[in-house]
């Protein structure tokens, strides 16, 4: 019923004044989220974003791997950014927090399943209304993406990063997929269907790396930046 009401509302005739007032105030709210995010995240230093399902339980092997990844990144001076919620996001924050590193949460307000976890540094928790603003923050302030099993939201973040690198809109950075069994079907389809149809180039398959352990995931980040003689600055 709620969704039906939203659909009907979208097609209701509105006066120009109603549209103008609503859109104008929305612009200011969007600007406020960008400004707040830029000001806070610019001070944090090099970070790696960890993505994955909010529904992953504590006893799941990928939860434990995300905790370990957070720890390993922290040991080398990187901060950890997650979506701030439960599941894999909580695990990444937990690993960084308990290892004494910087633990950042970019939480999104949703009607269900999303609430911020307790392993985020108090001064590094940000709340967002708009997905697109939050996605800009991930992209702008991450030195790498580590992507564990997740759903549509995880896929959205993954493919946006790949697209921006592929099209040259951002500089290349490491993208690591954890769990070859989980990702195999998707990546086989990318290679056997999308590539076969020539909708991508063969070199596009090199934009991401598949691993099966926390150590391999973290090490790929480290090797990438050792190659370019870049070091975390904190």
DRENKOLPA-406856 format. One record per residue (C-alpha): residue number from 1; residue in three letters; x, y, z. Coordinates in nm, 4 decimals. Last residue first. Layout:
N
(r NUM,'ALA',(X,Y,Z))
...
//
This chain:
234
(r 234,'UNK',(4.9518,0.8584,0.9264))
(r 233,'UNK',(5.0528,0.9407,0.5706))
(r 232,'UNK',(4.9860,0.5995,0.4169))
(r 231,'UNK',(5.2624,0.5180,0.1701))
(r 230,'UNK',(5.2886,0.5484,-0.2059))
(r 229,'UNK',(5.5904,0.4145,-0.3912))
(r 228,'UNK',(5.3803,0.3355,-0.6970))
(r 227,'UNK',(5.4561,-0.0357,-0.6825))
(r 226,'UNK',(5.4266,-0.0329,-0.3045))
(r 225,'UNK',(5.0763,0.1019,-0.3634))
(r 224,'UNK',(4.9554,-0.1969,-0.5633))
(r 223,'UNK',(5.1472,-0.4435,-0.3500))
(r 222,'UNK',(4.9766,-0.3228,-0.0306))
(r 221,'UNK',(4.6271,-0.3427,-0.1748))
(r 220,'UNK',(4.6928,-0.6923,-0.3131))
(r 219,'UNK',(4.8336,-0.7925,0.0253))
(r 218,'UNK',(4.5111,-0.6987,0.2011))
(r 217,'UNK',(4.3005,-0.9277,-0.0150))
(r 216,'UNK',(4.5536,-1.2100,-0.0143))
(r 215,'UNK',(4.5727,-1.2023,0.3661))
(r 214,'UNK',(4.1954,-1.2041,0.4033))
(r 213,'UNK',(4.1759,-1.5178,0.1938))
(r 212,'UNK',(4.0044,-1.6306,-0.1261))
(r 211,'UNK',(4.1123,-1.3814,-0.3905))
(r 210,'UNK',(3.9742,-1.2357,-0.7154))
(r 209,'UNK',(4.1384,-0.9255,-0.8666))
(r 208,'UNK',(3.9676,-0.6421,-1.0515))
(r 207,'UNK',(4.0413,-0.4092,-1.3428))
(r 206,'UNK',(4.2194,-0.6860,-1.5322))
(r 205,'UNK',(3.8995,-0.8072,-1.6986))
(r 204,'UNK',(3.8799,-0.4667,-1.8666))
(r 203,'UNK',(4.1884,-0.5649,-2.0679))
(r 202,'UNK',(3.9757,-0.8014,-2.2779))
(r 201,'UNK',(3.7550,-0.5085,-2.3892))
(r 200,'UNK',(3.3873,-0.4689,-2.3013))
(r 199,'UNK',(3.0664,-0.4944,-2.5033))
(r 198,'UNK',(3.2482,-0.7262,-2.7442))
(r 197,'UNK',(2.9595,-0.9784,-2.7392))
(r 196,'UNK',(3.2096,-1.2370,-2.6135))
(r 195,'UNK',(3.3202,-0.9915,-2.3453))
(r 194,'UNK',(2.9658,-0.9495,-2.2138))
(r 193,'UNK',(2.8760,-1.3173,-2.2468))
(r 192,'UNK',(3.1620,-1.5482,-2.1578))
(r 191,'UNK',(3.3745,-1.3066,-1.9585))
(r 190,'UNK',(3.1027,-1.1175,-1.7705))
(r 189,'UNK',(2.8988,-1.4365,-1.7324))
(r 188,'UNK',(3.1997,-1.6178,-1.5848))
(r 187,'UNK',(3.2426,-1.3211,-1.3514))
(r 186,'UNK',(2.8885,-1.3481,-1.2216))
(r 185,'UNK',(2.8963,-1.7242,-1.1756))
(r 184,'UNK',(3.2398,-1.7217,-1.0103))
(r 183,'UNK',(3.1700,-1.4463,-0.7547))
(r 182,'UNK',(3.0615,-1.6648,-0.4635))
(r 181,'UNK',(3.3025,-1.9502,-0.5275))
(r 180,'UNK',(3.5917,-1.7057,-0.5800))
(r 179,'UNK',(3.5387,-1.5445,-0.2399))
(r 178,'UNK',(3.6833,-1.1965,-0.1924))
(r 177,'UNK',(3.6716,-0.9525,-0.4827))
(r 176,'UNK',(3.9529,-0.6962,-0.4791))
(r 175,'UNK',(3.9467,-0.3604,-0.6566))
(r 174,'UNK',(4.2801,-0.1766,-0.6620))
(r 173,'UNK',(4.2883,0.1858,-0.7825))
(r 172,'UNK',(4.2870,0.3306,-1.1317))
(r 171,'UNK',(4.2501,0.7045,-1.1640))
(r 170,'UNK',(3.8971,0.8360,-1.2020))
(r 169,'UNK',(3.6829,0.9281,-1.5020))
(r 168,'UNK',(3.8964,0.7115,-1.7292))
(r 167,'UNK',(3.6024,0.5170,-1.8689))
(r 166,'UNK',(3.7229,0.1835,-1.7312))
(r 165,'UNK',(3.8059,0.3392,-1.3921))
(r 164,'UNK',(3.4610,0.4945,-1.3592))
(r 163,'UNK',(3.2916,0.1756,-1.4779))
(r 162,'UNK',(3.4843,-0.0512,-1.2397))
(r 161,'UNK',(3.3975,0.1738,-0.9455))
(r 160,'UNK',(3.0302,0.1871,-1.0445))
(r 159,'UNK',(3.0310,-0.1883,-1.0902))
(r 158,'UNK',(3.1462,-0.2608,-0.7380))
(r 157,'UNK',(2.9299,-0.0045,-0.5586))
(r 156,'UNK',(2.6146,-0.1294,-0.7332))
(r 155,'UNK',(2.7091,-0.4934,-0.6805))
(r 154,'UNK',(2.7325,-0.4308,-0.3059))
(r 153,'UNK',(2.3943,-0.2589,-0.3048))
(r 152,'UNK',(2.2386,-0.5437,-0.5049))
(r 151,'UNK',(2.3544,-0.8138,-0.2655))
(r 150,'UNK',(2.6729,-0.9047,-0.0860))
(r 149,'UNK',(2.9736,-1.1327,-0.0817))
(r 148,'UNK',(3.2972,-0.9460,-0.0010))
(r 147,'UNK',(3.4315,-0.6456,-0.1904))
(r 146,'UNK',(3.7622,-0.4849,-0.0998))
(r 145,'UNK',(3.7818,-0.1425,-0.2627))
(r 144,'UNK',(4.0986,0.0668,-0.2710))
(r 143,'UNK',(4.2503,0.4047,-0.1943))
(r 142,'UNK',(3.9139,0.5352,-0.0807))
(r 141,'UNK',(3.8298,0.9025,-0.0212))
(r 140,'UNK',(3.6695,1.0141,-0.3467))
(r 139,'UNK',(3.4933,0.6889,-0.4360))
(r 138,'UNK',(3.3412,0.6183,-0.0968))
(r 137,'UNK',(3.2380,0.9819,-0.0540))
(r 136,'UNK',(3.0839,0.9933,-0.4027))
(r 135,'UNK',(2.8794,0.6849,-0.3161))
(r 134,'UNK',(2.7397,0.8572,-0.0070))
(r 133,'UNK',(2.6234,1.1522,-0.2154))
(r 132,'UNK',(2.4589,0.9149,-0.4660))
(r 131,'UNK',(2.2821,0.7179,-0.1937))
(r 130,'UNK',(2.1129,1.0261,-0.0522))
(r 129,'UNK',(1.9897,1.0517,0.3060))
(r 128,'UNK',(2.3333,1.0209,0.4618))
(r 127,'UNK',(2.4584,0.9774,0.8188))
(r 126,'UNK',(2.8265,1.0106,0.9028))
(r 125,'UNK',(3.0193,0.8280,1.1743))
(r 124,'UNK',(3.3837,0.9277,1.1999))
(r 123,'UNK',(3.3851,1.1309,1.5233))
(r 122,'UNK',(3.2409,0.8436,1.7236))
(r 121,'UNK',(3.4831,0.5905,1.5785))
(r 120,'UNK',(3.2770,0.3094,1.4279))
(r 119,'UNK',(3.2660,-0.0280,1.6009))
(r 118,'UNK',(2.9141,0.0053,1.7421))
(r 117,'UNK',(2.7283,-0.0575,1.4154))
(r 116,'UNK',(2.5047,0.1890,1.2367))
(r 115,'UNK',(2.1530,0.0845,1.1501))
(r 114,'UNK',(2.0330,-0.0457,0.8139))
(r 113,'UNK',(1.7911,-0.3416,0.8063))
(r 112,'UNK',(1.4723,-0.1481,0.7220))
(r 111,'UNK',(1.3333,0.1927,0.6211))
(r 110,'UNK',(1.6772,0.3132,0.5136))
(r 109,'UNK',(1.8984,0.6015,0.6308))
(r 108,'UNK',(2.2479,0.5489,0.4935))
(r 107,'UNK',(2.5563,0.5142,0.7115))
(r 106,'UNK',(2.9045,0.6131,0.6036))
(r 105,'UNK',(3.1079,0.4528,0.8814))
(r 104,'UNK',(3.4782,0.5132,0.9438))
(r 103,'UNK',(3.7155,0.3121,1.1638))
(r 102,'UNK',(4.0659,0.4500,1.2089))
(r 101,'UNK',(4.2959,0.1922,1.3593))
(r 100,'UNK',(4.3386,0.0567,1.7110))
(r 99,'UNK',(4.3256,-0.3120,1.6175))
(r 98,'UNK',(3.9839,-0.3446,1.7805))
(r 97,'UNK',(3.8472,-0.0590,1.5698))
(r 96,'UNK',(3.9912,-0.1769,1.2382))
(r 95,'UNK',(3.8679,-0.5345,1.2709))
(r 94,'UNK',(3.5332,-0.4221,1.4091))
(r 93,'UNK',(3.4789,-0.1739,1.1262))
(r 92,'UNK',(3.5285,-0.4477,0.8691))
(r 91,'UNK',(3.3004,-0.6840,1.0610))
(r 90,'UNK',(3.0271,-0.4241,1.1010))
(r 89,'UNK',(3.0227,-0.3666,0.7269))
(r 88,'UNK',(3.0153,-0.7416,0.6615))
(r 87,'UNK',(2.6990,-0.7718,0.8688))
(r 86,'UNK',(2.5638,-0.4551,1.0304))
(r 85,'UNK',(2.5746,-0.0963,0.8999))
(r 84,'UNK',(2.8400,0.1726,0.8646))
(r 83,'UNK',(2.8690,0.1587,0.4871))
(r 82,'UNK',(3.2345,0.0833,0.5411))
(r 81,'UNK',(3.5593,0.2805,0.5527))
(r 80,'UNK',(3.8784,0.1379,0.7019))
(r 79,'UNK',(4.1905,0.3410,0.7808))
(r 78,'UNK',(4.5272,0.2365,0.6456))
(r 77,'UNK',(4.8422,0.2325,0.8548))
(r 76,'UNK',(4.9841,-0.1091,0.7703))
(r 75,'UNK',(4.8486,-0.2735,1.0848))
(r 74,'UNK',(4.5129,-0.1123,1.0147))
(r 73,'UNK',(4.4831,-0.2905,0.6802))
(r 72,'UNK',(4.5565,-0.6242,0.8439))
(r 71,'UNK',(4.2996,-0.5726,1.1205))
(r 70,'UNK',(4.0229,-0.4694,0.8818))
(r 69,'UNK',(4.1001,-0.7704,0.6615))
(r 68,'UNK',(4.0773,-0.9984,0.9661))
(r 67,'UNK',(3.7328,-0.8668,1.0577))
(r 66,'UNK',(3.6226,-0.9054,0.6943))
(r 65,'UNK',(3.7439,-1.2665,0.6956))
(r 64,'UNK',(3.5413,-1.3428,1.0083))
(r 63,'UNK',(3.2281,-1.2022,0.8476))
(r 62,'UNK',(3.3075,-1.4001,0.5322))
(r 61,'UNK',(3.3211,-1.7222,0.7307))
(r 60,'UNK',(2.9690,-1.6673,0.8648))
(r 59,'UNK',(2.9367,-1.6991,1.2423))
(r 58,'UNK',(2.8645,-1.3292,1.2903))
(r 57,'UNK',(2.5790,-1.3333,1.0393))
(r 56,'UNK',(2.5845,-1.1649,0.6964))
(r 55,'UNK',(2.2677,-0.9611,0.6353))
(r 54,'UNK',(2.4330,-0.6218,0.5824))
(r 53,'UNK',(2.6049,-0.7752,0.2801))
(r 52,'UNK',(2.9475,-0.6685,0.1658))
(r 51,'UNK',(3.1811,-0.3760,0.1101))
(r 50,'UNK',(3.5155,-0.2782,0.2656))
(r 49,'UNK',(3.6574,0.0613,0.1717))
(r 48,'UNK',(4.0304,0.1268,0.2058))
(r 47,'UNK',(4.1596,0.4430,0.3680))
(r 46,'UNK',(4.4425,0.6933,0.3248))
(r 45,'UNK',(4.4031,1.0017,0.5464))
(r 44,'UNK',(4.1162,1.1051,0.7756))
(r 43,'UNK',(4.1142,1.4821,0.7398))
(r 42,'UNK',(3.9448,1.5013,0.3983))
(r 41,'UNK',(3.6721,1.2728,0.5317))
(r 40,'UNK',(3.5207,1.5229,0.7712))
(r 39,'UNK',(3.5122,1.8343,0.5532))
(r 38,'UNK',(3.4143,1.6496,0.2355))
(r 37,'UNK',(3.1289,1.4653,0.4049))
(r 36,'UNK',(2.9834,1.7762,0.5679))
(r 35,'UNK',(3.0063,1.9728,0.2432))
(r 34,'UNK',(2.8470,1.6955,0.0349))
(r 33,'UNK',(2.5640,1.6395,0.2827))
(r 32,'UNK',(2.4935,2.0135,0.3041))
(r 31,'UNK',(2.4864,2.0435,-0.0753))
(r 30,'UNK',(2.2226,1.7684,-0.0956))
(r 29,'UNK',(2.0090,1.9460,0.1660))
(r 28,'UNK',(2.0447,2.2758,-0.0196))
(r 27,'UNK',(1.9384,2.1134,-0.3479))
(r 26,'UNK',(1.6357,1.9559,-0.1775))
(r 25,'UNK',(1.5193,2.2996,-0.0670))
(r 24,'UNK',(1.5173,2.4174,-0.4272))
(r 23,'UNK',(1.3459,2.1026,-0.5554))
(r 22,'UNK',(1.0509,2.1332,-0.3171))
(r 21,'UNK',(1.0029,2.5057,-0.3707))
(r 20,'UNK',(1.0278,2.4816,-0.7494))
(r 19,'UNK',(0.7935,2.1846,-0.7802))
(r 18,'UNK',(0.5267,2.3437,-0.5646))
(r 17,'UNK',(0.5593,2.6746,-0.7499))
(r 16,'UNK',(0.5316,2.5025,-1.0888))
(r 15,'UNK',(0.2058,2.3461,-0.9758))
(r 14,'UNK',(0.1851,1.9730,-0.9244))
(r 13,'UNK',(-0.0106,1.7100,-1.1142))
(r 12,'UNK',(0.0005,1.3739,-0.9419))
(r 11,'UNK',(0.2069,1.1084,-1.1150))
(r 10,'UNK',(0.4693,1.0670,-0.8436))
(r 9,'UNK',(0.1974,1.0600,-0.5776))
(r 8,'UNK',(0.0352,0.7547,-0.7376))
(r 7,'UNK',(0.3668,0.5687,-0.7286))
(r 6,'UNK',(0.4303,0.6662,-0.3671))
(r 5,'UNK',(0.0803,0.5579,-0.2646))
(r 4,'UNK',(0.1286,0.2186,-0.4297))
(r 3,'UNK',(0.4583,0.1769,-0.2415))
(r 2,'UNK',(0.2825,0.2424,0.0886))
(r 1,'UNK',(0.0000,0.0000,0.0000))
//
